[in-house]
Amino acid sequence: MRIATFNVNGIRAAQRRGFQHWLRERDPDVVAVQEMRSRAATIPSGVFGPYHLAYDEGVLAGRNGVAVLTRHAPAAVRTWSGTAVLRAPGETHTHAVELDPAPLARGLREFADQGRYIEVDLADAPITVASLYLPKGGLPAHLQKPGRMREAPDGGARYERKMRFLNGFARQLTRSRRDARARGRDLLLMGDLNIAHTRHDVRNWRRSNQVEGYLPEEREWFGSILSPRTLVDVVRDRCPDTDGPYSWWSWLGQSFADDTGWRIDYHLATPRLARAAVAAGTDREPAADLRMSDHAPVVVDYEL
C-alpha cells in the first residue's frame, strides 16, 4: 500500500504546477493533504481523479484545510470540528455533513474549527489515517529582536499559541492511538508538523537553535510523542543517521538548488505498521521551476 503526505500550499496553485500529473504517476493508495487553502466550492474540478475526498476546510478563508484521499470510501471519518465534506469521485457538492462527535483534549478547543486535523478509518486496511497541519508558531518574547525578523514582533503570542497546541495535541494523540487500537487498527499520523526533530532534519542546524521549528522545547516535545511502543518516525527509521531527506525548502534564493531544507513532513506510525514499511522517501522535484509547492510529497510503501 503506497501512502503519501503532501502539504500542497494551496490546491489550486499545486494543480497548476502539476499535482494531477504527480497523483496519476505515483498512484498512491492514500494521500494526506495539508494547506488546501480552498473552500469546497473552489476546489479545482477533477483534481483528485478517482479518489474519495474527506475534507475539513475550516473557517479561515484561504488558510489551512486538511484532507485525506482514499481509493475506497472511508469506513469512518472524524474531525475536531465535527463536520467534513465527503465526496465520491466525480462529485462536486459543497455541503459538509455532521459526524459523530468525538471528545477533544483540553487546550484544543480554540483550534477545533481551523481545519487542522482529520482522520479516517480505511475501508481496505486496518489502519486509521490522520492528516495534521500543526501551527507554524513563532519565537518566544525573549528571542524576538526587531529588525532581525521577517514578521513583526508579537510578544511571543504565536509561540505561546503553538505551545498550547502541542500540549493539547499530545493528549489527543494518545487518545487517538488507543482508540484505534481498540478498533483493531494501527494509527498513521501524517502531515506538516512544523518541527524538525533532530540535527539530521535541518541542513543548517547549528544556526537554527533560535529559529521557530527547531527550538529546544519543540524538539523535546517531538521526542516525547515517539517511542518503540507508541509511534515511530517511519522515514527516519528507514534512513537512520543521514541528513534529510528534506521535505521543505524556502522559495527564496538558492535554498532548493542547494538542498538547504528542513524535514518537517512526517509519517508517524504505530510500531506494527512502521515495521511494514519497505520503501520511504521524498518526491523532490529535479529542478526549482518544477516544484508543486514549497513542500515535497513524502511517500512510504507499506507491505501489508
C-alpha positions in Angstrom: 0.0 0.0 0.0 1.5 3.3 -1.1 0.7 6.2 1.3 1.8 9.8 0.8 1.5 13.1 2.7 1.8 16.4 0.9 1.4 20.0 2.1 0.3 21.5 -1.2 0.4 25.1 -0.1 -2.9 25.8 -1.9 -4.5 23.1 -4.0 -5.3 25.5 -6.9 -1.7 26.6 -7.2 -0.5 23.0 -6.8 -2.8 21.9 -9.6 -1.4 24.5 -12.0 2.1 23.2 -11.1 1.4 19.6 -11.8 -0.4 18.0 -8.8 -2.7 15.9 -11.0 0.2 14.5 -13.0 2.1 13.6 -9.8 -1.0 11.9 -8.4 -1.6 9.9 -11.6 2.1 8.9 -12.0 2.8 8.0 -8.3 -0.5 6.3 -7.9 -0.7 6.3 -4.1 -3.5 4.4 -2.4 -3.9 7.1 0.3 -2.9 10.7 0.4 -3.0 13.0 3.4 -3.2 16.6 2.2 -2.5 19.8 4.2 -2.9 23.5 3.5 -5.6 23.0 0.8 -6.4 26.7 1.3 -9.7 26.4 -0.6 -13.3 26.4 0.1 -15.0 23.2 -1.1 -16.7 25.3 -3.9 -13.3 26.4 -5.3 -11.5 23.0 -5.3 -10.5 22.6 -9.0 -12.8 20.2 -10.8 -11.5 16.7 -11.2 -8.2 17.4 -9.4 -8.5 14.3 -7.3 -9.4 12.0 -10.1 -10.7 8.6 -8.9 -10.2 9.2 -5.2 -12.7 9.7 -2.4 -12.2 13.0 -0.6 -12.7 13.6 3.2 -12.1 17.3 3.8 -12.2 19.7 6.8 -11.9 23.1 5.2 -12.0 25.1 8.4 -13.5 28.6 8.8 -10.4 30.6 7.9 -10.8 31.5 4.2 -7.7 30.9 2.2 -5.8 29.2 5.1 -5.3 25.7 6.5 -7.6 22.9 5.4 -6.8 19.2 5.7 -7.9 16.2 3.7 -7.5 12.5 3.2 -7.8 10.9 -0.3 -8.6 7.2 -0.5 -9.4 4.7 -3.2 -12.4 3.4 -1.3 -15.0 5.3 0.7 -13.7 5.6 4.3 -15.3 3.3 6.9 -15.4 6.3 9.3 -14.3 10.0 9.4 -13.6 12.1 12.4 -12.7 15.8 12.7 -12.3 18.2 15.6 -15.0 20.4 14.2 -17.5 17.6 13.9 -18.1 18.2 10.2 -16.5 17.3 6.9 -17.1 17.5 3.2 -17.3 13.9 1.9 -17.1 13.4 -1.9 -17.1 10.3 -4.0 -15.1 10.5 -7.3 -16.8 13.0 -9.7 -19.0 14.6 -7.0 -18.8 18.4 -6.7 -21.2 19.2 -3.9 -20.0 21.7 -1.2 -22.1 20.8 1.9 -20.4 19.4 5.0 -22.0 16.5 6.8 -22.3 16.1 10.6 -20.1 13.4 12.0 -20.3 11.5 15.3 -18.9 13.9 17.9 -15.5 13.0 19.3 -14.1 14.1 22.7 -11.4 16.8 22.3 -8.5 17.1 24.7 -8.2 20.1 26.9 -6.4 23.0 25.1 -7.5 22.2 21.6 -11.0 23.8 21.6 -9.6 27.1 20.2 -8.2 25.2 17.2 -11.3 22.9 16.5 -12.8 24.9 13.6 -9.5 25.8 11.9 -9.2 22.8 9.6 -6.1 21.4 11.2 -6.9 17.7 11.7 -8.9 14.9 10.1 -8.7 11.1 10.5 -10.3 8.3 8.6 -10.6 4.6 9.1 -9.6 2.9 5.8 -12.1 0.5 4.4 -9.5 -1.7 2.8 -6.9 -2.0 5.6 -7.0 -2.0 9.4 -5.4 1.5 9.6 -6.6 4.8 10.9 -5.0 7.6 8.8 -4.8 11.1 10.2 -3.8 14.3 8.4 -2.4 17.1 10.6 -1.4 20.7 9.9 0.4 21.9 13.1 0.7 25.7 13.7 3.9 27.2 12.5 4.4 29.2 15.7 7.0 31.9 16.3 9.7 32.9 18.7 9.3 33.4 22.4 9.3 37.0 23.5 12.9 37.0 24.8 14.2 35.9 21.4 12.4 38.4 19.4 14.7 41.1 18.0 13.1 43.9 16.0 14.8 44.4 12.7 16.1 40.9 12.5 12.7 39.2 12.0 10.6 38.9 8.8 7.4 39.2 10.8 6.6 42.0 13.3 7.4 41.1 16.9 4.3 39.9 18.7 5.5 39.5 22.3 5.6 35.7 21.9 1.9 35.3 21.0 2.5 32.9 18.1 4.9 30.9 20.2 2.5 30.6 23.1 -0.3 29.5 20.7 1.8 26.7 19.3 2.8 25.5 22.7 -0.8 25.4 23.8 -1.5 23.3 20.7 1.4 20.9 21.4 0.3 20.4 25.0 -3.2 19.6 24.0 -2.3 17.5 20.9 0.0 15.2 22.9 -3.1 14.2 25.0 -5.3 13.9 21.9 -2.8 11.8 20.1 -2.6 9.3 22.9 -6.4 9.1 22.9 -6.5 8.6 19.1 -3.8 5.9 19.2 -5.6 4.0 22.0 -9.0 4.3 20.3 -7.5 3.0 17.0 -6.0 0.0 18.9 -9.4 -0.6 20.5 -10.9 -0.8 17.0 -8.2 -3.3 15.9 -6.4 -0.7 13.9 -2.9 0.8 13.6 -2.6 4.6 13.6 -0.7 6.5 11.0 -0.3 10.2 11.7 0.9 12.2 8.7 1.3 15.8 7.9 3.2 19.1 8.3 4.3 19.2 12.0 6.3 22.4 11.5 9.1 20.9 13.7 12.4 19.5 12.7 13.2 16.9 15.3 16.9 16.3 15.1 20.0 17.9 13.6 19.6 15.5 10.7 16.3 17.2 9.9 17.8 20.7 9.2 20.6 21.5 6.8 21.9 24.5 8.8 21.1 23.0 12.3 23.9 24.9 14.1 22.3 28.3 13.2 18.7 27.1 13.8 18.6 26.7 17.6 16.9 30.0 17.9 14.6 29.6 14.9 10.9 28.5 15.3 10.5 24.9 14.3 13.9 23.9 15.8 13.6 25.4 19.3 14.8 23.0 22.0 11.4 22.8 23.6 9.7 22.0 20.3 12.2 19.2 19.6 11.8 17.9 23.2 8.0 17.7 22.7 8.5 15.8 19.4 10.7 13.3 21.2 8.1 12.8 23.8 5.5 11.5 21.4 7.8 8.9 19.9 8.9 5.6 21.3 9.3 2.0 20.1 6.0 1.2 21.8 3.9 4.2 20.7 4.8 6.0 17.5 7.7 5.6 15.1 9.1 8.1 12.7 8.9 5.9 9.7 11.2 7.7 7.3 13.9 8.3 9.9 13.6 4.6 10.9 14.3 3.7 7.3 17.0 6.3 6.8 18.9 6.5 10.2 21.9 8.8 10.8 21.6 10.5 7.4 20.8 14.2 6.7 17.3 14.6 5.3 15.6 13.6 3.2 14.3 17.2 3.5 10.6 18.0 2.6 10.5 21.8 2.7 12.7 24.5 1.1 12.2 28.2 1.1 11.0 29.8 -2.2 13.8 32.4 -1.7 17.3 32.3 -3.2 19.0 29.0 -3.9 17.6 27.0 -1.0 16.1 24.4 -3.2 19.1 24.1 -5.6 21.5 23.9 -2.7 19.2 21.5 -0.8 19.2 23.8 2.2 16.0 22.3 3.5 14.1 21.1 6.5 12.4 17.8 7.2 9.0 18.8 8.8 6.6 16.4 7.0 6.2 13.0 8.6 4.8 9.6 8.7 4.4 8.6 12.4 3.1 5.1 12.7 2.3 2.6 15.4 5.1 0.0 15.7 3.5 -2.8 13.8 2.7 -0.6 10.8 6.2 1.0 10.9 7.8 -2.4 10.6 5.8 -3.0 7.4 7.5 0.0 5.6 9.6 -1.3 2.7 10.5 2.0 1.0 10.4 5.6 2.1 11.4 8.9 0.8 10.6 12.4 -0.5 9.5 13.1 -4.0 11.9 16.0 -4.5 11.5 17.6 -8.0 14.6 17.7 -10.2 14.5 21.5 -10.6 13.2 24.5 -8.7 10.9 25.6 -11.6 9.1 22.2 -11.5 8.1 22.5 -7.8 4.4 22.0 -7.0 4.7 23.5 -3.5 7.4 24.7 -1.1 7.0 21.2 0.4 7.5 17.9 -1.4 5.4 14.8 -1.0 6.7 12.2 1.5 5.8 8.7 0.2 6.1 5.3 2.0 5.3 1.9 0.7 3.9 -0.5 3.3 3.8 -4.3 2.8 0.5 -5.2 4.5 
